[in-house]
């Protein structure tokens, strides 16, 4: 396992090198790139009912199968693509989730037209710092499955026709994209993520 000289890392990272690399280099770091945001939202949807490490191990296969999560390309997928994806053992072969990803790409195009970018839309839901918990221990943070902000995002996305975007999925998305920093207090990555968030220019 990676050595953490400054403290104890988030326990969920475990000992899997892929999980540790994701925890150390991606999770919680602010994202403004539309393709990456769309990918994160879709993969969180595919995770529903599964473990994140399962999705992480298949992530490169997902990227290949879904055209690098290029929103316009995925939005153009048709029945032939659904058949192809259902036969792809490298991804999660769930018709509902596959069809949801294509639907969500089409909805994402509308969002991008309305707000200029997906990033500008999503970052509108960043919670105020006062809404975040004072207790940053693992015991406290692990109990947070959703928040008022993730409920608001979920509701708005559903109203716009998105699917597989419940409050829990939206909160996991917000954690992953850096809209909140849920690294525990003792985790060395927490301070780095705070530094990155402080310097991050919110899309408008």
C-alpha positions in Angstrom: 0.0 0.0 0.0 1.1 3.5 -0.7 3.0 5.2 2.2 1.2 8.3 3.7 3.8 10.2 5.8 1.3 12.8 6.9 -1.5 10.7 8.2 -4.0 8.0 7.5 -5.7 7.9 4.1 -9.4 7.3 3.5 -10.1 3.6 4.4 -12.1 2.9 1.3 -9.0 3.1 -0.9 -7.9 -0.2 0.6 -4.8 -1.9 -0.8 -5.7 -2.3 -4.5 -3.2 -0.3 -6.5 -5.8 0.8 -9.0 -8.1 2.0 -6.2 -5.2 3.8 -4.4 -4.2 5.6 -7.6 -7.8 6.7 -8.2 -8.0 8.0 -4.6 -4.6 9.7 -4.7 -4.8 11.3 -8.2 -8.5 11.7 -9.1 -11.2 11.5 -6.4 -12.2 14.9 -5.1 -10.1 16.9 -7.5 -12.2 19.6 -9.3 -13.2 18.8 -12.9 -14.4 21.3 -15.5 -14.0 19.1 -18.7 -17.3 18.2 -20.2 -16.3 14.7 -21.4 -14.9 13.8 -18.0 -18.0 15.0 -16.3 -20.2 13.1 -18.6 -18.0 10.0 -18.1 -18.2 10.3 -14.3 -22.0 10.7 -14.4 -22.4 7.7 -16.6 -20.1 5.5 -14.7 -21.7 6.4 -11.4 -25.0 5.3 -13.0 -23.4 2.0 -14.2 -22.1 1.5 -10.6 -25.7 1.3 -9.2 -26.0 -2.0 -7.4 -22.3 -2.8 -7.9 -19.0 -1.8 -6.3 -16.9 1.1 -7.7 -13.8 -1.0 -8.0 -15.8 -3.2 -10.5 -16.4 -0.1 -12.6 -12.9 1.2 -12.2 -11.4 -2.1 -13.5 -13.6 -1.8 -16.6 -13.2 1.9 -17.1 -10.9 1.7 -20.1 -13.3 -0.8 -21.7 -16.2 1.6 -21.1 -14.2 4.4 -22.7 -13.5 2.3 -25.8 -17.1 1.2 -26.0 -18.6 4.6 -25.6 -16.3 6.6 -27.9 -14.3 8.1 -25.1 -17.6 9.5 -23.7 -17.7 12.1 -26.5 -21.2 13.4 -25.8 -22.2 14.1 -29.4 -21.0 10.7 -30.6 -22.8 8.8 -27.8 -25.9 10.9 -28.5 -25.9 9.5 -32.0 -25.8 5.9 -31.0 -28.7 3.7 -32.3 -30.0 0.2 -32.0 -26.9 -1.2 -33.7 -24.8 0.3 -31.0 -27.0 -1.0 -28.2 -26.7 -4.5 -29.7 -22.9 -4.1 -29.9 -22.7 -2.9 -26.3 -24.9 -5.7 -25.0 -22.4 -8.2 -26.5 -19.3 -6.4 -25.0 -18.1 -8.5 -22.1 -15.7 -5.8 -21.2 -18.4 -3.5 -19.8 -21.5 -4.0 -17.6 -24.1 -5.4 -20.0 -27.2 -3.9 -18.6 -29.7 -2.7 -21.3 -31.3 -0.2 -19.0 -28.0 1.5 -18.1 -26.8 1.4 -21.7 -29.9 3.0 -23.0 -29.8 5.5 -20.1 -26.2 6.5 -21.2 -27.4 7.2 -24.7 -30.4 9.1 -23.5 -28.3 11.1 -21.0 -25.9 12.1 -23.8 -28.8 13.6 -25.7 -30.0 15.4 -22.7 -26.5 16.6 -22.0 -26.3 18.2 -25.5 -29.4 20.2 -24.5 -27.8 21.2 -21.2 -24.6 22.3 -23.0 -26.7 24.4 -25.4 -28.6 26.1 -22.6 -25.6 26.7 -20.2 -22.6 26.8 -22.5 -21.1 23.7 -21.0 -21.9 20.8 -18.7 -19.4 22.2 -16.2 -21.3 25.5 -16.0 -24.5 23.6 -15.3 -23.1 21.1 -12.7 -21.1 23.6 -10.7 -24.3 25.6 -10.0 -25.1 22.9 -7.5 -21.9 23.2 -5.4 -23.0 23.4 -1.8 -22.1 26.4 0.4 -19.2 25.7 2.7 -21.5 26.2 5.7 -23.6 23.2 4.5 -20.7 20.9 4.9 -20.2 18.8 8.0 -17.8 19.8 10.8 -16.9 16.2 11.6 -14.5 15.0 8.9 -13.9 11.6 10.4 -14.4 8.4 8.4 -17.2 7.3 10.8 -19.1 10.6 10.1 -18.5 11.0 6.4 -19.3 7.3 5.5 -22.8 7.9 6.8 -23.6 10.6 4.3 -25.3 8.9 1.4 -26.9 12.1 -0.1 -27.3 15.8 0.8 -29.7 18.6 0.0 -27.5 19.6 -2.8 -27.4 16.1 -4.4 -31.2 15.9 -4.0 -31.5 19.2 -5.8 -29.2 18.1 -8.6 -31.0 14.8 -8.9 -34.4 16.4 -9.1 -33.3 18.9 -11.7 -31.6 16.2 -13.9 -34.7 14.0 -13.7 -36.9 17.0 -14.7 -34.7 17.4 -17.7 -35.1 13.8 -18.7 -32.0 12.2 -17.3 -32.1 8.7 -15.8 -30.1 6.7 -13.3 -29.4 10.0 -11.5 -30.9 9.4 -8.0 -29.6 11.5 -5.0 -27.1 8.9 -3.9 -25.7 8.6 -7.5 -25.5 12.4 -7.7 -23.7 12.6 -4.4 -21.1 10.1 -5.5 -20.7 12.1 -8.6 -20.3 15.3 -6.6 -17.6 13.6 -4.5 -15.7 12.3 -7.5 -15.7 15.5 -9.5 -14.5 17.7 -6.6 -17.7 19.6 -5.9 -17.2 18.5 -2.3 -14.1 17.3 -0.5 -14.9 14.1 1.4 -11.3 13.0 2.1 -11.2 12.4 5.8 -9.4 14.9 8.0 -6.3 12.7 8.5 -5.9 11.9 4.8 -3.0 13.7 3.2 -5.0 14.2 0.0 -7.5 16.4 1.8 -5.2 19.3 2.0 -4.1 18.9 -1.6 -7.7 18.8 -2.8 -8.5 21.9 -0.7 -5.6 23.7 -2.3 -6.9 22.7 -5.8 -10.5 23.7 -5.0 -9.3 27.1 -3.7 -7.5 27.8 -7.0 -10.3 26.3 -9.2 -12.2 28.8 -11.3 -15.8 27.8 -11.2 -17.3 27.6 -14.8 -19.9 30.2 -15.5 
